[in-house]
Amino acid sequence: MKFGDYIMPAEKEGKEKHVPFIEAPEIVKKGEFFQITITVGKEVPHPNTVEHHIKWIQVFAVIEGRPYNPVHVATFDMGPTYSNPEVSFKMKLEANATLFVLEYCNVHGLWENYKSIKVE
């Protein structure tokens, strides 16, 4: 048994919308900042009550050619009722990478999604 066995991939989506949707360019310029927006419940809003909410979103990058991966990029901690499970930030890359986003729902556990980004 591994911790990863408990992370729900995008393919397991059920009635509730838990998969973190990643909006980012597919191609970016080396060393230049670019915008990323992550939304949980893109088409159907995720509940945001004390009883059922998204607690946090984490972003990691697996960078091509780097000997040790992944790299932690960001963590966003959210409180119920006051926040919306959507975050935007800027980052930069020096090499091709795959971004992995994890989010934690206090009722339905961990969910992930990923997006590959090419660096020119």
Residue, then its C-alpha position, 0 to 999 in steps of 0.5 A: m500500500k502506498f500513499g499515492d493509492y489514495i489520490m483520486p485521478a481525473e478519470k475517477e470523477g463522479k457526480e461531485k466535481h473535484v478534479p482541479f482544472i488547470e488553465a495554463p499555456e501549453i508553450v512558454k518562454k524559458g525563464e519568463f513568468f506565465q499565469i496559471t489558474i486552478t479551479v475546483g469544480k469548473e463546470v459544477p461549483h464545489p460546495n463551500t460549507v463547513e461540512h463540505h469544502i476544499k481545504w487546500i490546493q498544492v502545485f508541483a512540477v516534474i521538471e525534465g532533466r532535473p535529478y530530483n523531482p517533483v519540485h514544490v511550486a505552491t500551496f494555497d490553504m482555504g477556509p470554508t465559507y469564506s473562500n472559493p476553490e480557485v487560485s491564480f498565480k505566476m511561475k516560470l520554468e527553465a525546462n519542459a515540465t509537467l505540473f501536478v495539482l493536488e486538492y483536498c476535499n474534507v469529505h471526498g479526499l485527495w484529487e489530482n490532475y496534471k498538465s504538460i508545459k513545453v519551454e522554448 
